[in-house]
Amino acid sequence: MRGIRIGSAFGIPIRLDLTFLLVLPLFAWLIGSDVGNLATVLNATFGSAMPVDALTAGSTRWVLGAAAATGLFVCVLLHEFGHSLVAMRYGYEIESITLWLFGGVARFTEMPEDWKQEFTIAVAGPIVSVALGVVSYAAFRVVPGALPTVQFVLAYLALTNVALAVFNMLPGFPMDGGRVLRALLARRRPHARATQIAAEVGKLFAIVLAIVGLFANLFLVALAFFIYIGASSEAQQTVMKAAFQDVTVGDIMTPAGELQTVTADTSVTALTDRMFRERHTGYPVLRGGSLVGMVTLDDTREVREVERDAYRVEDVMATDLVTITPDADAMDAISMMQREKVGRLPVVDETGNLVGLISRSDLVTAFNIIRTRGSGAESGTGLDRLSSEPEFARR
């Protein structure tokens, strides 16, 4: 979820996802078209007497819809800053805050595993929302009745901020309430096991929310879908992180002596022939024994078949290489592959010499082996030391 960067605050980039550009006008229209009913509810809730006729006259309702929707998303942004600033106090780096279809999301470079830190970070957002609701309500009480439009926006923000705080605290992992649940579970359980339990609760919550949404609001069905996917994804990521704890790239990579490589002056025809014979779709490219690039099957497709004898690997290879060191964590390799959208990484030492290659299939194979070896493995390599960790996730 990259989005369009619109600025930054406290060193945190603020982005708008394309879905936000669609949902903001939609929210403005929905609020504007229902100003009359909303004003009646707000009057009953806060014991006020905002004139419904004045609020729905002419274009006033649409101005109110735009103002209330914009104010709501500003509050969502502040909610995410609540999470982010507390996380920064604990030393965590925040990649960005993005506003999107379902509100906002703060992306951390690393999620906390200390339950106290996660608990504090998780509740910070709802606390900010409640505080914004209280401030909005106080301002609503101060604003004179001669300004009913301002009263309406403040009353709307007061009610919705508190409602959002309550909704966020429901156990729909990875929502705030789900993270609070995981933090409490992690007090007496391994983090991976606590994540699995919280994720299962989150999936159940998503199913219930989807059923309710079928009869109430289809927007809830879409939200339930993303909660379910988010719970599954984070649970998988956490179990994988537990499995790869203390495992380095050097433990998993194919060493240089076992690598299939090509030289820069190899013809594209010869390369595709090798790919067919060896069932490889990517090779490190060497010139004089030094790594100069990577070539994949996709690179060869850029050359027409009749020209493949004339073209050399150096003409089509990628030279802007993303590399990793053998002492890097295996999870760093996974994150780098996801971020750079590549399927393999050359492994180089501190002098830049090629010492191996790590691919997604290497990581998947290692993960499956770790999960099936059980807790009886003796200590030795990083893989051995980790063999018992995934057991917590299967009980």
Summary of the structure (lengths in Angstrom):
residues: 395
radius of gyration: 27.0
end to end distance: 33.4
largest distance: 83.5
contacts: 1289
relative contact order: 0.08
helix: 60%
strand: 15%
